[in-house]
Amino acid sequence: MNTSTPNDTQFNKYYPKHQKCLKLAGLQFKTIEAYSRSSRRIGNYFDCRIDNLTSDQLLDYFNELLKGHSWSTVKLDLYGLKFFYSRVLNKTWDDIPQVKPPKTTRIPDILSIKTYSTPHRPKWIKNKIEFSASFIHQFTLLIDFGASFMASQK
């Protein structure tokens, strides 16, 4: 999809206002860049008529966008368009319930106590905990034995 600035009088009226609103909202540079890119992309897709889009048009657009881009691009375009409607056009934004990224679960880098204490924890965690407890217990006994041995040598 094309992200160059469209040559249209109506779009060129809204785009500078959009830029000003983005800067005045205190957004980070990368966010401003992403939202601007999304407004240009949407403007090119709809022939610069982005002030009265229907939910069916938006569903078609986001479906096409998802074919060639990632979910993060879809989310940025959605949030950029929402910002454009609410701040530049001063219109209420009705959320599009059909556009939601899939839920993913990540394995945390650091496992929490809750992960360790759950009864359904993975077997490797359970074995590692039991091994660690056994090792610590044996090491403690070794230290106690060494201390008593040293005391008897004096």
C-alpha positions in Angstrom: 0.0 0.0 0.0 1.2 3.5 -0.9 2.4 5.7 1.9 3.3 8.8 -0.1 1.5 12.0 0.5 -1.6 12.3 -1.7 -2.2 15.3 -3.9 -5.8 16.3 -3.0 -7.0 19.7 -1.7 -9.2 18.2 1.0 -6.5 15.8 2.3 -3.9 18.6 2.2 -6.3 20.6 4.4 -6.5 17.9 7.0 -3.0 16.6 7.0 -1.2 19.7 8.4 -3.8 19.9 11.1 -3.2 16.3 11.9 0.5 16.9 12.2 -0.1 19.8 14.6 -2.5 17.8 16.7 0.0 14.9 16.9 2.8 17.3 18.1 0.5 19.1 20.6 -0.7 15.8 22.1 2.9 15.2 23.3 3.3 11.9 21.4 6.8 10.4 20.8 8.4 11.0 17.4 8.0 7.4 16.3 4.3 7.5 17.2 3.8 10.7 15.2 5.7 9.1 12.3 3.5 6.0 12.4 0.2 7.8 12.7 1.2 10.2 9.9 2.1 7.2 7.7 -1.2 5.5 8.5 -3.2 8.6 7.6 -1.3 8.9 4.2 -1.8 5.1 3.6 -5.5 5.4 4.4 -5.8 8.5 2.3 -4.3 6.8 -0.7 -6.5 3.8 -0.3 -9.7 5.7 -0.1 -8.8 8.4 -2.7 -8.4 11.0 0.0 -12.0 10.7 1.2 -11.3 9.7 4.8 -13.7 12.0 6.6 -16.8 9.8 6.3 -15.7 6.1 6.3 -18.2 3.4 7.0 -17.4 0.3 9.1 -17.6 -1.9 6.0 -15.0 0.2 4.2 -12.8 0.1 7.3 -13.2 -3.7 7.5 -12.2 -4.1 3.9 -9.2 -1.8 4.4 -7.9 -3.5 7.5 -8.4 -6.9 5.8 -6.3 -5.8 2.8 -3.7 -4.3 5.1 -3.4 -7.5 7.1 -2.6 -9.5 3.9 0.7 -7.6 3.4 1.5 -6.3 6.9 1.8 -7.4 10.5 -0.7 -6.9 13.3 1.3 -4.1 14.7 0.9 -2.2 11.5 -2.8 -2.8 11.6 -3.0 -1.6 15.2 -1.0 1.5 14.4 -3.3 2.3 11.4 -6.3 1.8 13.6 -5.0 4.0 16.4 -3.9 6.6 13.9 -7.3 6.7 12.3 -9.0 6.9 15.7 -6.7 9.9 16.6 -7.5 11.5 13.3 -11.3 11.2 13.8 -11.3 12.3 17.4 -8.8 15.1 17.2 -8.8 16.5 13.7 -12.4 15.9 12.6 -13.8 16.2 16.2 -16.1 13.2 15.5 -16.9 10.4 17.9 -15.1 7.2 17.2 -17.1 3.9 17.2 -14.7 1.0 17.8 -14.6 -1.7 15.2 -15.0 -4.8 17.3 -13.9 -7.1 14.4 -10.4 -5.6 14.3 -8.6 -7.2 17.2 -5.2 -8.9 17.1 -4.9 -12.5 18.2 -4.1 -13.0 21.8 -0.6 -14.5 22.3 1.0 -15.8 25.5 4.7 -15.4 26.0 6.9 -17.4 28.3 8.3 -14.9 30.8 12.1 -14.5 31.1 11.9 -14.7 34.9 9.5 -17.2 36.3 7.4 -16.0 39.2 6.6 -17.7 42.5 3.1 -18.3 41.2 4.5 -20.2 38.3 6.6 -22.4 40.6 3.8 -23.1 43.0 1.0 -24.0 40.6 0.2 -27.7 40.6 0.1 -27.8 36.8 3.6 -26.5 36.3 5.8 -28.1 33.7 7.7 -31.2 34.7 11.1 -29.7 34.0 10.4 -26.9 36.5 9.2 -29.4 39.1 12.3 -31.5 38.6 14.6 -28.5 38.7 13.1 -27.2 41.9 13.4 -30.7 43.6 17.0 -31.0 42.4 17.8 -27.5 43.7 16.2 -28.2 47.0 18.1 -31.5 47.3 21.4 -29.9 46.3 21.0 -27.1 48.8 20.1 -29.6 51.5 23.2 -31.7 50.7 25.5 -28.7 50.6 24.2 -27.5 53.9 24.9 -30.9 55.4 28.4 -30.8 53.9 29.1 -27.4 55.5 27.8 -28.6 58.9 30.0 -31.7 58.6 33.0 -29.6 57.6 32.5 -27.2 60.5 32.2 -30.1 63.0 35.2 -31.8 61.6 37.3 -28.6 61.8 36.1 -28.1 65.4 37.2 -31.6 66.3 40.7 -31.1 64.9 41.5 -28.2 67.2 
